[in-house]
Amino acid sequence: MRVPFVDLKAQYHAIQPAIDAAIASVIKDTAFIKGKYVKAFEQAFAEAYGVAHCLGVGNGTDAIYIALKALGIGAGDEVITVANSWISTSETITQAGATPVFVDIDPDTYTIDAGQITAKISPRTKAVIPVHLYGQPAEIDQIAAICRAQGLHLIEDCAQAHFVTYGGRRVGTFGDIATFSFYPGKNLGAYGDAGAIITQNEELAARMRMFANHGALKKHQHQIEGINSRLDGLQAAILSAKLPHIHDWNRQRYEHARRYNQLLAGVEGVEIPVIRREHEHIFHLYVIRSGRREALRAFLAEQGIETAVHYPTALPLLPAYHYLGVSRDDIPVAAAYQDQILSLPMFPELSREQQDYVVEKIRSFMGAS
Ligand SMILES: Cc1ncc(COP(=O)(O)O)c(C=O)c1O
């Protein structure tokens, strides 16, 4: 048996008529840039999220950069973020001219350790960017309270967390701005690069729309210099066709994760992810830990099972950040986990047979019966 890490074809086949029709109508209307399909998706996403403004942009990385620029963050500023994430979260801080300040992860949720944020705040700190990693909300209540008390901006990186709730409230609605990626493998994925930004703040929304469109809200009226970061019509139409399915897909991922947890519970040498009772988890990724990660990964590959590592090097330990002088001792949890974490196949269409096969192979590798 072969078990892919994700199976985008299975999802396409399940909704093929709607996707094909969406693509055909954009082409028929030649509405490739801006236009009604982008507008319709922005409205639908804002409505589904229950927020006032949504802006479609080129990708989830641009979304963070645009948010930072709109908040006026730049040279001399510091922005606090998490040691384990995709590099977009921190490279955009540098692109804006500011310096990333990394905080270790919580050993249970693998998201930013909220209890360590305050100690990292300096007179130069302007914002905090937590990441709702793997589809698991960070302790966003506590983080929002710190930001309020200290007068810091809060940008939520929701690239892996579309529509997940924390204490019954959607992540992405706690901060000033939330950013999304619709990279194809995300819980809500486009058929190419795409991203979005949401906010309740009208002024920020206008500033971001302007910056993302060459500094102009009206053609040729450039108030500032900006960038070109647009959601294109084809991606918008595809996303609109997929949006009604997101809750089902999130639920299916959660059910798969619960089943993985049940089947892997008690297997010696495997740490399963924590599912908190009071908060949702939508399992963009299902991540276990093993002290024999590399050998396990190689064994699973031999058995036809694709896995991945998110991420093999904690951000501050990457060569790109050596200049910051962060050592493993400064981020002990992220440093230890980077050698243990392993993402197992996870996608809504994962079959019971595929899942049983993955579990059986892990159990046999670990010597469990
Ligand atoms: C946590 C996180 N932030 C930001 C991004 C950037 O998104 P994109 O790839 O759409 O630029 C991603 C996804 O790649 C991500 O996982």
The ligand as an ORCA input file, in Angstrom:
! r2SCAN-3c Opt
* xyz 0 1
  C       2.727     29.186      9.723
  C       2.830     29.701      8.319
  N       2.965     31.021      8.116
  C       3.036     31.533      6.885
  C       2.982     30.728      5.769
  C       3.159     31.341      4.431
  O       2.179     31.060      3.513
  P       2.471     31.011      1.936
  O       3.182     29.747      1.638
  O       1.105     31.089      1.341
  O       3.289     32.218      1.608
  C       2.809     29.332      5.927
  C       2.656     28.389      4.801
  O       3.444     28.124      3.996
  C       2.758     28.812      7.245
  O       2.631     27.497      7.446
*
